[in-house]
Amino acid sequence: MAEFSVGDTVVLKSGGPPMTVMSVTDLHAGPVDEPQYNCAWFDGQRDRERWFPESALKKHDEEEGKVVVVRATRSIDPKP
């Protein structure tokens, strides 16, 4: 049974942009005997699409990709 469903957001385990699962096949194409996922993503202004084996993907964690900027302030006493 496939681990991901159409509409899920995934990333490559090796890194890369978030991708949307567009379709799933259990037709175990190629040398890998596992479900294959057709994923789409944007590369700048261009849209991309490619098939990936299940073992190459993991669920996208939206919190993992966020950057938090912390601004430190210091109070300065005007009296020496």
C-alpha positions as CSV (number, residue, x, y, z in Angstrom):
1,M,0.0,0.0,0.0
2,A,1.2,3.5,-0.8
3,E,2.5,5.6,2.0
4,F,1.5,9.0,0.4
5,S,-1.7,10.1,-1.3
6,V,-2.5,12.5,-4.1
7,G,-2.3,16.0,-2.7
8,D,0.3,15.2,0.0
9,T,3.3,17.5,0.3
10,V,6.6,15.6,0.3
11,V,10.3,16.2,-0.1
12,L,13.3,14.1,-1.2
13,K,15.1,12.5,1.7
14,S,18.3,14.0,0.3
15,G,16.8,17.5,0.4
16,G,15.1,19.9,-2.1
17,P,11.9,21.9,-2.5
18,P,8.5,20.8,-1.2
19,M,6.6,18.8,-3.9
20,T,3.0,17.9,-4.3
21,V,2.0,14.3,-5.1
22,M,0.0,14.4,-8.3
23,S,-0.5,10.7,-8.9
24,V,0.5,7.3,-7.5
25,T,1.1,4.0,-9.3
26,D,1.6,0.5,-7.8
27,L,3.0,-0.6,-11.2
28,H,6.5,-0.9,-9.7
29,A,8.3,0.5,-12.7
30,G,12.0,-0.1,-13.1
31,P,14.4,-1.8,-10.8
32,V,12.6,-0.6,-7.6
33,D,9.8,-2.8,-6.4
34,E,7.7,-0.1,-4.6
35,P,5.1,2.5,-5.4
36,Q,6.1,5.4,-7.6
37,Y,4.9,9.0,-7.1
38,N,4.5,11.6,-9.8
39,C,5.4,14.9,-8.0
40,A,5.2,18.5,-9.1
41,W,7.1,21.5,-7.8
42,F,8.3,25.0,-8.8
43,D,11.9,25.8,-9.8
44,G,11.7,29.6,-9.7
45,Q,9.1,30.5,-12.3
46,R,9.2,27.1,-14.0
47,D,7.0,24.2,-13.0
48,R,8.6,20.7,-12.8
49,E,7.3,17.2,-12.7
50,R,8.9,13.8,-12.2
51,W,8.4,10.3,-10.9
52,F,10.1,9.2,-7.6
53,P,10.2,5.9,-5.8
54,E,8.6,5.8,-2.3
55,S,12.0,5.1,-0.7
56,A,13.3,8.5,-1.9
57,L,10.5,10.6,-0.3
58,K,9.4,11.7,3.1
59,K,6.4,13.7,4.3
60,H,7.1,17.5,4.2
61,D,7.3,19.0,7.7
62,E,6.2,22.7,7.3
63,E,7.8,23.6,10.6
64,E,11.2,22.1,9.6
65,G,11.6,24.5,6.7
66,K,10.8,27.7,8.6
67,V,13.5,30.3,9.4
68,V,13.0,32.2,12.6
69,V,14.6,35.6,13.0
70,V,15.2,36.8,16.5
71,R,16.0,40.4,17.0
72,A,17.9,41.2,20.2
73,T,17.6,44.6,21.8
74,R,19.5,46.0,24.7
75,S,18.4,48.7,27.0
76,I,20.8,51.5,27.4
77,D,20.8,53.4,30.7
78,P,21.2,57.1,29.8
79,K,22.9,57.7,33.2
80,P,26.5,56.6,33.4
